[in-house]
Amino acid sequence: MSFTVYLVRHGQTIFNKYNRMQGWSDSPLTEKGINDGHATGKKLANIHFANAYSSDTTRANRTANYILSENETSSNLTVKSSEFLREQGYGYYEGADSSQAWFVVGKPHGAANFTEILQQFSIEEARDFFKETDPFHDAEDDADFWARRDKGFNLLREDAKDGDNVLVVSHGTTIRSIVSRFAPEIDITMSPKNGSVTKLIVDDDSVKVVYFNHHDDDKI
């Protein structure tokens, strides 16, 4: 059995606009964020989705519903929300200025920002650095993150049938992490845009990345 996942980053939020860490915390979609959801929905309007999922954050769930509101083939589909699809948890640094947080996390390792951490180390090590730096050690390390994420993939597999198309609305670091794990040859230093689509083929025991961070009509 294999099925296709259209993995979408949620629309822009207030925290996105002001460059703040947004993992398990939530903030409302901006007007642009609402438009992101509708614009992506129009690009995916002719794809019949058998199932639709989002993380259990408001920003992801609302984006998923905006996408489905534009869909012409998937009527009366309910979005299923799950903590297993939620963004990486940043612990003490939730809501902090992103540039400052990544400077504090990366500087002990000789990296001044998230991009330098990715270039010199990896997104997996970045999570471990975050937990080490968090004074409460509440941030997720890589093992914590993937324990949840694997449950998310199992959730999709439980409901899917062969040949299904599935909509999943999740988060930027989550999407980059999935691509890093299953397609390490793809450069993830550029964050996926709000409303962008990453396409996956999932079967019983593997994940294939078809493309990453597409947001143009002719590429989706």
SVG drawing of the C-alpha trace seen along z (x, -y; Angstrom):
<svg xmlns="http://www.w3.org/2000/svg" viewBox="-20 -42 53 44">
<polyline fill="none" stroke="black" stroke-width="0.4" points="0.0,0.0 1.2,-3.5 -0.5,-6.9 0.3,-10.5 0.7,-13.2 0.4,-16.9 2.2,-18.3 1.4,-22.1 2.9,-24.6 0.3,-26.6 -0.4,-30.2 1.5,-33.2 0.8,-33.9 1.5,-36.9 4.6,-35.1 5.8,-34.4 5.4,-38.1 7.5,-39.2 10.1,-36.4 9.2,-34.7 9.7,-31.0 6.5,-29.2 6.5,-25.5 3.8,-24.3 2.6,-27.8 0.1,-29.3 -0.8,-32.7 -3.5,-33.8 -3.2,-33.8 -2.6,-37.2 -4.7,-38.4 -1.9,-37.2 -2.0,-33.8 -5.7,-33.4 -5.0,-34.3 -2.1,-31.7 -4.7,-29.0 -7.1,-30.0 -4.4,-30.4 -3.0,-26.9 -6.5,-25.5 -7.1,-27.0 -3.9,-25.3 -5.0,-22.0 -8.7,-22.4 -8.8,-19.5 -7.1,-17.0 -9.5,-14.5 -8.5,-14.1 -9.5,-10.9 -8.4,-12.3 -7.3,-15.6 -5.2,-16.2 -3.6,-19.0 -1.6,-19.5 -3.6,-20.3 -2.7,-24.0 -5.3,-26.6 -3.0,-27.9 -2.7,-24.6 -6.3,-23.5 -7.7,-26.8 -5.3,-26.6 -6.5,-23.1 -10.1,-24.2 -9.4,-27.2 -7.7,-24.8 -10.6,-22.4 -13.1,-25.3 -11.5,-25.8 -11.5,-22.1 -13.9,-21.1 -13.7,-17.3 -13.5,-16.6 -16.9,-17.7 -17.8,-17.3 -14.3,-16.2 -13.5,-16.8 -10.0,-17.8 -8.6,-15.4 -6.2,-17.1 -3.4,-15.4 -0.5,-16.3 1.6,-13.9 1.7,-16.4 2.5,-19.4 5.6,-21.4 8.9,-20.9 8.6,-22.0 11.0,-24.8 10.4,-24.7 11.7,-27.9 12.3,-29.6 8.6,-29.5 7.6,-33.0 11.2,-34.3 12.8,-36.4 14.0,-33.7 17.3,-35.4 18.2,-35.8 17.2,-32.2 19.2,-30.6 22.2,-32.8 22.1,-31.5 21.6,-27.9 24.2,-28.0 27.0,-30.2 28.5,-27.6 29.0,-25.4 30.4,-28.2 27.2,-29.0 25.5,-32.4 22.1,-31.5 19.9,-28.6 21.3,-28.6 24.8,-28.2 23.8,-25.4 22.2,-23.6 25.3,-24.2 27.8,-23.1 25.8,-20.4 22.2,-19.2 18.6,-19.9 18.7,-16.8 21.7,-18.2 20.0,-21.5 17.2,-19.9 19.7,-18.4 21.4,-21.7 18.1,-23.3 17.3,-20.9 20.8,-21.3 20.5,-25.1 17.0,-25.2 17.4,-25.9 14.3,-23.8 15.2,-21.1 11.6,-21.1 12.5,-21.6 12.3,-18.5 15.5,-16.8 15.7,-14.7 14.6,-11.5 11.5,-13.2 10.6,-14.8 10.7,-11.7 8.9,-9.6 5.9,-11.9 6.5,-12.2 6.6,-8.4 3.3,-8.2 2.0,-10.8 3.0,-8.7 1.4,-5.6 -1.8,-7.6 -1.8,-8.4 -1.1,-4.8 -4.0,-3.5 -6.6,-5.5 -5.1,-5.4 -6.0,-3.1 -3.8,-2.4 -3.7,-5.3 -5.3,-7.8 -4.4,-11.5 -4.0,-12.9 -3.8,-16.5 -1.6,-17.3 -1.1,-20.8 1.9,-21.1 4.8,-23.3 8.1,-24.7 10.6,-22.9 8.6,-19.7 8.5,-19.8 12.3,-20.5 12.9,-17.6 10.9,-15.1 12.8,-16.1 16.1,-15.9 15.4,-12.4 14.0,-10.9 15.8,-13.0 19.0,-14.2 20.3,-15.3 17.7,-18.1 18.9,-21.5 16.6,-22.5 18.5,-25.7 15.6,-27.7 12.5,-27.5 9.4,-26.4 7.1,-29.3 3.8,-29.7 1.2,-27.8 3.9,-25.9 3.4,-22.3 5.8,-19.4 4.8,-16.2 5.4,-12.7 4.8,-9.1 4.2,-7.0 4.0,-3.2 4.0,-0.7 7.6,-1.2 9.1,-4.1 8.6,-7.7 9.7,-9.3 10.0,-13.0 8.7,-14.0 9.4,-17.7 10.0,-20.3 8.6,-23.8 6.7,-24.3 4.4,-27.3 4.0,-28.1 0.9,-26.8 2.9,-25.0 4.9,-23.0 2.1,-21.6"/>
</svg>
